[in-house]
Amino acid sequence: MTEANGVGSKSGRRPGQSKTREAILASARTRFAQSGFDTTSIRSVAADAGVDSALVHHYFGTKRGLFVAAIALPADPAEVLEPVAAADNDDLGRALATAILGVWDSKDGEAVIAAFRSMIASGDTTLIGTFLLQVALRDVAKRVDSPIGSALERVNLVASQMAGLLLARHILALEPLASMPVARVVDWVAPILQQYLTGPMPENSD
């Protein structure tokens, strides 16, 4: 990863630079948790940290790069989800399950799980919701808004499924789910995600 994504930056960073970078990240975590990804701006994060917005761009590049660093993700979600963007709507559930489970079960996944475990332990779970709904599933939501107005409900259900799976498989380590091959988990989960994403909406109930 590059410094623009908040990871793998040059060694030998001076103490003052490290403190500035950490101050920016602390401000970003607070802003993203309070306002969400869309509403948060580089300018507001910089103001909270007492630095110029150009310095935030210098360290993290874009707002997405700042968010990735703020929640300690090892990779840009846009890169991970490229196969999802290329998938047909009828294959979204499988593409999404394959992409996300592939990351969780990789070496990079250890950092993702550690970051989520830390957020759960600290009670700072708002950032998890922000990541799932406003970053990871943002583009998917635009594709599944049928009937109009249903996208938020659909992606919320997908987020609940994936968050629950992460918790059960990697944090609670429930067996045999924890040891199940990725392909088998995908086979179980993909139809459920597909139903949430493109299946008929349930009839209104009181």
C-alpha positions in Angstrom: 0.0 0.0 0.0 1.1 3.6 -0.4 1.2 6.5 2.0 -1.9 7.9 0.2 -3.8 5.0 1.7 -2.4 5.5 5.1 -0.3 2.4 5.2 3.2 1.4 4.2 4.5 4.9 4.4 8.2 5.6 4.5 10.2 4.6 7.5 12.0 7.1 9.6 9.0 9.4 10.0 9.9 12.2 12.5 8.0 12.2 15.8 6.2 15.4 15.0 4.9 13.9 11.7 3.7 10.8 13.5 1.8 12.9 16.0 0.2 15.0 13.3 -0.8 12.0 11.4 -2.4 10.4 14.4 -4.2 13.6 15.3 -5.7 13.6 11.8 -6.7 10.0 12.1 -8.3 10.6 15.5 -10.3 13.6 14.1 -11.3 11.5 11.1 -12.6 8.6 13.3 -14.7 11.1 15.3 -16.1 12.8 12.2 -16.9 9.6 10.3 -18.6 8.2 13.3 -20.7 11.3 13.9 -21.4 12.4 10.4 -20.9 9.4 8.2 -18.7 9.1 5.1 -20.7 11.2 2.7 -21.1 14.3 5.0 -17.6 14.3 6.3 -15.2 16.5 4.4 -11.4 16.7 4.3 -11.7 20.3 5.4 -13.7 19.5 8.5 -11.2 16.8 9.6 -8.3 19.1 9.0 -10.0 21.9 11.1 -10.7 19.5 14.0 -7.0 18.3 13.9 -5.7 21.9 13.7 -3.9 21.4 10.4 -4.3 22.5 6.8 -6.4 20.4 4.5 -3.4 20.1 2.1 -1.6 18.1 4.8 -4.5 15.6 5.0 -4.2 15.1 1.3 -0.5 14.7 1.6 -0.8 11.9 4.1 -3.9 10.1 2.8 -4.6 11.3 -0.7 -8.4 11.1 -0.9 -11.3 11.0 1.6 -11.6 7.3 0.8 -7.9 6.9 1.6 -8.4 8.7 4.9 -11.3 6.4 5.8 -9.4 3.3 4.9 -6.5 4.4 7.2 -8.9 5.6 10.0 -10.4 2.1 10.4 -7.1 0.4 9.7 -8.1 -1.4 6.6 -5.2 -3.1 4.7 -6.8 -2.5 1.2 -9.0 0.0 -0.5 -12.6 -1.5 -0.6 -13.0 -0.3 -4.2 -10.1 -2.6 -5.3 -11.5 -5.5 -3.3 -15.0 -5.0 -4.8 -13.9 -4.7 -8.5 -15.4 -8.1 -9.3 -18.7 -7.0 -7.8 -18.8 -3.9 -10.0 -18.2 -6.1 -13.0 -20.8 -8.7 -12.1 -24.3 -8.9 -13.6 -27.1 -8.1 -11.2 -28.2 -11.7 -11.2 -24.7 -12.7 -9.8 -24.3 -9.9 -7.3 -24.9 -12.1 -4.2 -22.2 -14.6 -5.2 -19.7 -11.9 -6.3 -20.2 -10.0 -3.1 -19.8 -13.1 -0.9 -16.8 -14.3 -2.8 -15.0 -10.9 -2.6 -15.6 -10.2 1.0 -15.0 -13.7 2.3 -11.9 -13.8 0.2 -10.5 -10.8 2.0 -11.5 -12.1 5.5 -9.8 -15.4 4.9 -6.6 -13.9 3.5 -3.5 -12.6 5.4 -4.9 -9.0 5.0 -8.1 -10.3 6.6 -6.4 -10.6 9.9 -6.0 -6.8 10.0 -9.6 -6.3 9.0 -10.8 -8.6 11.7 -8.5 -7.0 14.3 -9.8 -3.6 13.4 -13.5 -4.7 13.7 -12.8 -6.5 16.9 -11.2 -3.3 18.3 -14.2 -1.2 17.3 -16.6 -3.7 18.8 -14.6 -3.9 22.1 -14.5 -0.1 22.3 -18.2 0.3 21.5 -17.3 2.4 18.5 -19.5 0.3 16.2 -20.9 3.3 14.2 -17.8 3.2 12.0 -18.6 -0.4 11.1 -22.0 0.6 9.8 -20.5 3.6 8.0 -18.0 1.3 6.3 -20.6 -1.3 5.2 -23.4 1.0 4.1 -21.6 4.1 2.8 -18.4 2.6 1.5 -18.5 -1.1 0.7 -22.1 -1.3 -0.4 -22.6 2.2 -1.8 -22.3 1.4 -5.5 -24.3 -1.9 -5.0 -27.2 0.1 -3.6 -27.4 2.2 -6.7 -27.9 -1.0 -8.7 -30.7 -2.6 -6.7 -33.1 0.2 -6.1 -36.1 -1.7 -7.5 -38.7 -0.8 -6.7 -37.5 2.8 -6.2 -36.8 3.4 -2.5 -35.9 -0.2 -1.6 -32.1 0.1 -1.9 -31.5 1.1 1.7 -33.6 -1.7 3.1 -31.9 -4.2 0.8 -28.3 -3.2 1.6 -29.1 -3.0 5.3 -30.1 -6.6 5.2 -26.9 -7.5 3.3 -24.8 -5.6 5.8 -26.5 -7.5 8.7 -25.8 -10.8 7.0 -22.1 -10.0 6.4 -21.5 -8.5 9.8 -23.1 -11.5 11.5 -21.1 -13.8 9.4 -17.8 -12.0 10.3 -18.8 -12.2 14.0 -19.7 -15.8 14.0 -16.9 -17.1 11.8 -13.9 -15.0 12.8 -14.6 -13.4 16.2 -16.8 -16.0 18.0 -15.2 -18.8 15.9 -18.3 -20.9 16.0 -17.7 -24.4 14.6 -18.0 -25.8 12.1 -18.6 -22.4 10.5 -15.1 -21.2 11.5 -13.4 -24.1 9.8 -15.7 -24.3 6.8 -14.0 -23.8 3.3 -14.6 -20.4 1.8 -16.3 -21.9 -1.2 -18.8 -23.7 1.0 -19.6 -20.6 3.0 -20.1 -18.7 -0.3 -22.5 -21.5 -1.5 -24.6 -21.0 1.7 -24.5 -17.2 1.8 -24.7 -16.2 -1.8 -28.4 -17.1 -2.4 -29.4 -15.2 0.8 -27.5 -12.1 -0.3 -29.0 -12.4 -3.8 -32.5 -12.6 -2.3 -31.9 -9.5 -0.3 -30.5 -7.6 -3.3 -32.8 -8.5 -6.1 -35.6 -10.7 -4.8 -39.2 -9.5 -4.6 -40.0 -7.2 -1.7 -42.3 -8.6 1.0 -45.8 -7.3 1.1 -46.4 -4.4 3.5 -47.4 -5.5 6.9 -48.8 -3.7 9.9 
